[in-house]
Amino acid sequence: MSQAYMSPDHFVHWATIEGFATKGGNIRLNKYMSASDSNGGSYTSQDLMNQLKGVMTRLGSTPPFKNYVRMFTGQGDINDFITLWNWMYDHLDEMRKLKIQTYSVRNNGDGTFTKIPGKILDLATVFKPSRPFPEAMAELVDNACFGWDCIGFVSQYLVTISHLDQYQTWKSDQYLTLGKFDPIKTLEDILPCCVIVFGDWHIVLVDGVDWIAYDDNTKTLSAKVSVSQSYTGGPHTRRDKILTQTRFGNGWSEINQTGVLDVAAKCRVGKNAAIEIRFPPYVAAD
């Protein structure tokens, strides 16, 4: 059984406010990035990946990574990021020789996407000698060189609390099957560290449960929760969000949500009995 001493919200704070400790200072991973074209793509990051790999090969200096490529798809391992950023700090003169092509992705409205070249990031300017390393790295993060998608965020939280040994190649809904987050039948069973799953395209962590209530008049069961996720903008926590389900015969309807996402969508909630909650509960402000 894994013991969750760090809440999902504290994990957000560590990644986006405190930052991960490197030789050059703490680096904040506070942006969303996905390899999926429908979510913006990671073409800028992949250009950086290829150029950094070329430098490593030329110098004969490739650090030990769990998975080098995954860092540039929005699903990187925290220790791999730290290893890479330390290597970059040790090779700043080489970094200043690189020019990274940025890209955006246009949705053509017919199921296809077009990769559009943007500005060039001249790393001689980004890493100018007078500039603090965390500030320079923040510019790379801001320009979609590094980030997490929803699965990258959730998987690394579960690795951090020692629930997972390493990243698993699961889609969002496979956390309910392969990940053994058993779907709950009623919101009465929702707890911190449950996952909220939206099909195979998004996954969220429950940070806290403020209350659960049943309305006899509408036959509606409601739960007010806080959730942590990497979604629009990057990793963040949303508080005071409502999940509902309605009594349907002898059972319950699907779960609806308000505010977890910016779009209307039904969801499923999964709970893993092997995670023991050891962090203090979130207390809503009066």
Residue pairs with C-beta under 8 A, 6 or more apart in sequence:
1 274
1 275
1 276
2 161
2 162
2 163
2 274
2 275
2 276
3 161
3 162
3 276
3 278
4 161
4 163
4 192
4 193
4 275
4 276
4 277
4 278
4 279
5 161
5 278
5 279
6 14
6 157
6 160
6 161
6 279
7 192
7 207
7 208
7 228
7 279
7 280
7 282
8 157
8 192
8 193
8 205
8 206
8 207
8 227
8 228
8 237
9 207
9 208
9 226
9 228
9 237
9 282
10 279
11 156
11 157
11 160
11 228
12 228
12 235
12 236
12 237
14 20
15 28
15 29
15 30
15 148
15 235
16 28
16 29
16 30
16 234
16 235
16 236
17 28
17 30
18 26
18 28
19 25
19 26
19 27
19 28
19 29
19 134
20 26
20 27
20 28
20 29
20 78
20 81
20 82
20 85
21 82
22 82
22 85
22 86
22 89
22 133
23 86
23 89
23 90
24 85
24 86
24 89
24 132
24 133
24 134
24 137
25 132
25 133
25 134
26 134
27 81
27 85
27 133
27 134
27 137
27 138
27 141
28 134
28 138
28 141
29 81
29 141
29 146
29 147
29 148
29 235
30 141
30 234
30 235
31 141
31 142
31 144
31 146
31 147
31 233
31 234
32 39
32 40
32 74
32 147
32 148
32 149
32 230
32 231
32 232
32 233
32 234
32 235
33 40
33 42
33 45
33 74
33 144
33 146
33 147
33 148
33 149
34 40
34 41
34 42
34 73
34 74
34 147
34 149
35 41
35 42
35 72
35 73
35 74
35 149
36 149
37 105
37 107
37 113
37 115
38 107
38 113
39 149
40 104
40 105
40 144
41 103
41 104
41 105
41 113
41 115
42 72
42 73
42 74
42 144
43 103
43 105
43 115
44 100
44 101
44 102
44 103
44 118
44 121
44 143
44 144
44 145
45 71
45 72
45 73
45 144
45 145
45 146
45 147
46 72
47 100
47 101
47 102
47 103
48 72
48 98
48 100
48 140
48 145
49 68
49 69
49 71
49 72
51 98
51 100
52 84
52 88
52 98
53 62
53 68
55 91
55 94
55 98
56 62
56 63
56 87
59 91
59 94
61 87
61 91
63 83
63 84
63 86
63 87
64 83
65 71
65 77
65 80
65 83
65 84
66 77
66 79
66 80
66 166
66 167
67 76
67 77
67 80
67 167
68 80
68 84
70 76
70 77
70 80
70 167
71 77
71 80
71 81
71 84
71 146
72 146
73 149
73 152
74 147
74 148
74 149
74 151
74 152
75 148
75 149
75 151
75 152
75 155
75 167
76 146
76 148
76 152
77 156
77 159
77 166
77 167
78 156
78 159
78 160
81 146
85 137
88 95
88 137
89 133
92 127
95 123
95 127
96 123
96 124
96 127
97 123
97 124
98 123
99 120
99 121
99 122
99 123
100 120
100 121
100 123
100 143
100 145
101 117
101 118
101 120
101 121
102 117
102 118
102 119
102 120
102 121
102 143
102 144
103 115
103 116
103 117
103 118
104 115
104 116
104 118
105 113
105 114
105 115
105 116
106 113
106 114
106 116
107 113
108 114
121 139
121 140
121 143
121 145
126 136
126 139
126 140
127 133
127 136
128 136
140 146
141 147
147 230
147 234
148 156
148 230
148 234
148 235
149 230
150 172
150 202
150 203
150 204
150 229
150 230
150 231
151 170
151 171
151 172
151 203
152 230
153 205
153 228
153 229
153 230
153 235
154 175
154 195
154 203
154 204
154 205
154 229
155 164
155 167
155 168
156 167
157 205
157 228
158 164
159 165
159 166
159 167
161 275
163 272
163 274
163 275
168 178
168 179
170 178
170 179
171 200
172 197
172 198
172 199
172 200
172 201
172 202
172 203
173 197
173 199
173 200
173 268
174 200
175 181
175 195
175 197
175 203
175 270
176 182
176 183
176 195
176 197
176 268
176 270
179 195
179 270
179 272
180 272
180 274
181 194
181 195
181 197
181 270
181 271
181 272
182 270
182 271
182 272
182 273
183 268
183 269
183 270
184 190
184 194
184 269
184 270
184 271
185 251
185 252
186 221
186 245
186 252
187 212
187 221
187 222
187 223
187 243
187 244
187 245
187 252
187 255
187 269
188 212
188 221
189 271
190 206
190 209
190 212
190 223
190 225
190 243
190 269
190 271
191 206
191 209
191 271
191 277
192 206
192 207
192 208
192 209
192 277
192 279
192 281
192 282
193 205
193 206
193 272
193 275
193 277
194 205
194 206
194 269
194 270
194 271
194 272
195 203
195 204
195 205
195 206
195 269
195 270
196 203
196 204
196 205
196 206
196 227
196 243
196 257
196 260
196 267
196 268
196 269
197 203
197 204
197 267
197 268
197 269
197 270
198 204
198 261
198 265
198 266
198 267
199 265
202 229
202 231
202 261
203 229
204 227
204 228
204 229
204 231
204 260
205 227
205 228
205 229
206 225
206 226
206 227
206 269
207 225
207 226
207 227
207 228
207 237
207 282
208 225
208 226
208 281
208 282
209 223
209 224
209 225
209 281
210 224
210 225
210 226
210 240
210 282
210 284
211 223
211 224
212 221
212 222
212 223
213 221
213 222
213 223
214 220
214 221
214 222
215 221
215 222
218 246
219 246
219 247
220 244
220 245
220 246
220 247
221 244
221 245
221 246
221 247
221 252
222 242
222 243
222 244
223 242
223 243
223 244
224 240
224 241
224 242
224 284
225 241
225 242
225 243
225 260
226 237
226 238
226 239
226 240
226 241
226 282
227 237
227 238
227 241
227 260
228 235
228 236
228 237
228 238
229 235
229 236
229 238
229 260
230 236
231 261
232 262
238 259
238 260
239 282
239 284
240 259
240 284
241 257
241 258
241 259
241 260
242 257
242 258
242 259
243 255
243 256
243 257
243 258
243 260
243 267
243 269
244 255
244 256
244 257
244 258
245 252
245 253
245 254
245 255
245 256
246 252
246 253
247 253
254 266
254 267
254 268
255 266
255 267
255 268
255 269
256 264
256 266
256 267
257 265
257 266
257 267
260 267
